[in-house]
Amino acid sequence: MESKRNGAIGFGSLKLQGSFRILPSMDRGKDEHPESHQFVRLGSLPHGTIELDDIDRHIMKLLRHDGRLSYAHIARTVGLSEPTVRKRIDRLVRAGAIINAARINPAPIGFPIDAMIGIKVVRGRVKEVGRELARMENVAYVAYVAGGFDIIIEAFLPHTEGLFRFLNEDLDRIDGIAGTETWNVLRTEKFFYNWEGEDVGLDPADRGREAGQGEGAVPSP
């Protein structure tokens, strides 16, 4: 939830480095605990294109570097009133351009093993297997993909023994998995959360928006 205590926005209280966030599962039972909500990688949510101006980009830069900044501080920095800044940020949140969630860095809290796993699934059971994978507490990312695999997952484990058990015990319990291939991530060069997407051009789509032809574009206030 967004925190507005002392005028702070509350888009995460720390400079965390994980690349996933918690979303409530659409079909979870009433008795399911919040900590079992499925994880969805940032950027995978189904949102349309939102039109950004230079002030939007400036606000996004500020929040990416420090999600605890207050509306008042941002307003002073970009030269707008606090209510206007609040409306702009609310618009960015509603459109899915920014997500107000803390990101967890797994290694410092005891999960240094980062494994990407490609999964082949028995025909007709992909979504069933995907839902089972999404319920697993060590799985941070589940994506349906085209190519040599049906599903790609990312899992964080405490040690290599934990990875061994995950691959040979936990995954074996899921009916419908036909095969897997695992890549142990040794080092990450770039974290997704630090991607400066607001500065990346959408050519040729951005030319259409400049001409007032951007389909689904949301105008700035």
N, C-alpha and C positions, 0 to 999 in steps of 0.2 A: 504494500500500500504506500501511497505517496505521503510523505511526512511534511507538514507545514508548520511544525513547531519552530517558534522564533523566526518565522518567515523563511525558513530553509526549505528547499525543494525536496531534498532527500532522494536523489537518484543513486543511492548507494553511498554508504558512509566511508568506504575505503577505496583505495586505488587497487581494486582486485583484478586478477588477470585471467579468470576462467572465460570460456566462450559459450556458456550456456546459461539458461535461466529456467526457473520453475514456472510451469503453467498448470492450472487445474485440468485434469483429464475430463473430457466432455461426458464420458460414460462411467465415471467411477461411482462406486456405491456410497450410500450415505454414511456408512460406518468406516470408510477409508480415511486414514490419517492424512493431514495436509502434507507431511513429509514424503508421502508416496506419490505425490503428483508427478506426472511425466515431465521430462525435460525437453525443451525445444531450443534448438540453436538459434541465436539471434540472426535475423535476416530471412528466416524461413517462413515467417508469418504471411498470410495471404492479404496483402494490402496493395492498393493501387498506387500510382505515381503521385507524389505530392510536389507541388511547385515550391521551390525555395528561392528566397532572395538573399542578398548579402547579409542582412541582419539575422535571418534564420541561420545561416551558416556560421555567423559569429557566435550566436547563442549555443549552437551545437558544439562548437569547439570548446567554449567555456565549460559546458557541462561534461564533455568527455574527459577533460583534464581534472575536473573537480565537481563531482555530482552533488556536493553539499552546499554549493553556492546558493545564497538567498536570492529571491526575486529582486530585492532592492539593490544588491551588488551588481547583478546582471543588468538591471535597468540603468544604473550609473555608467557601466562600462560601454553599453551600446548606445546610450543617449536617448532612451525612451522612458516613458512613465512605467511604474511598476505594474499597474493593471494591464497595460498593453503587452508587456513582457509575459505576464501570466497567461494572457489569452494566446499569445504565440506558442508558448510552451505547451499549453493544453492542446492546441491544434496539432502540434508535432507528435504528442503522445497519442491522441486519438487516431491519427493516421498511421501510427506504427513506425514513424521515422526515428523516434527515440523511445527507449523502453526503461521505465523507472524500476529497475530491479538490481539488487546487489549481485555481483558476479563473484563466485567463489574460486579461489586459486587452490586446486586440490593438493599440490605437493606440501605446502607448509602445514596442512592439517592432517597429514599422515597418509596421503594417497599419491606417491610419486610415480607410480607405474601408469603410464598413459598408453592405452592400446586401441588401435583402430582395427576393426574386425569386419571383413566382408563375409556375408552370409548368403548361401544359396538355399532356396526354400522350395519345398514340394509344390508343384503347380496347384494354384487355387487356394493356397493357405498363407499367402504373403501378409495380408492385413492381420490375420489371426496371430501369426508369429510376431509381427511388429508390435502388436499390443502387449503380448507377453514380455517382449524385450523391454518395452517402455516402462513396465512395472518393476523392473529389476533396479534395486537401489544403487548399484555401482555403475549403471549405464546412464551416461549424461546426454547421449545423442542417438537418435534413431531416425534414419532417412531411407525412404524407398527410392531406389536408383535404377537406371537403365545400364545395361552392359553385362559384364561377366558375373555380377552378383545382383541379388534382388534387394538386399538391405545392407546398409553400412551402419555400424554402431561405433561409439567411442565409450570406452569403459575406463574407470580409474580404480586402481587396486593398491593395497598397502605394500605389497612386495611380490616377488616373482612366484612364490608359492601360492599367493592369492590369485595371480593370473592363471597359474596351472589349474587350480581348482575351478576357476570361473569357466575356463575353456573346456575342461574335461568332466566337470560335474554339473555346474549350473546350466550351461547351454545344452548339455545332453538331456536335461529334464524337459526341454521344450520340444514337443512333438511338431514335426513339420520341417525341421532344419535338416537339409540334405548334405551340407558341407560348409566349411569355414576356412578362411585364410586370415592370418593375424599379422599386423605390423606393429611392432613395439616402437613408439615414438621416443627417440633418444634425446632429441633437443628440438625446441620450437623456436623458430626464427622470428615469427610474427604472430601476435595475438589478434584475433578477430576484433576484439572490443576496441582496439586502437586504430582500426581502419578509418581513414579520413574520407568516408564516402561522400560527405557533403561537398567535397572539392573535386570529385571525379565527374567528368563530363559524360553525358548520356547521348552523345552524337550517334545517330542523327535525331534521336528523340528530343534532345534539348532545343534543336532548331525549330521543331514544330511548336514547342511550348512558347518560345520567344515570339512566334508569329500568332500566338493565341489559339493554337490548334491542339494543345496537349490534352489528349483524352483522359478524363478522370482527374485532371489536375485540380488541386485545391488551392484557391487563391489566398494570398497573405492578407491579413487585415490591414 
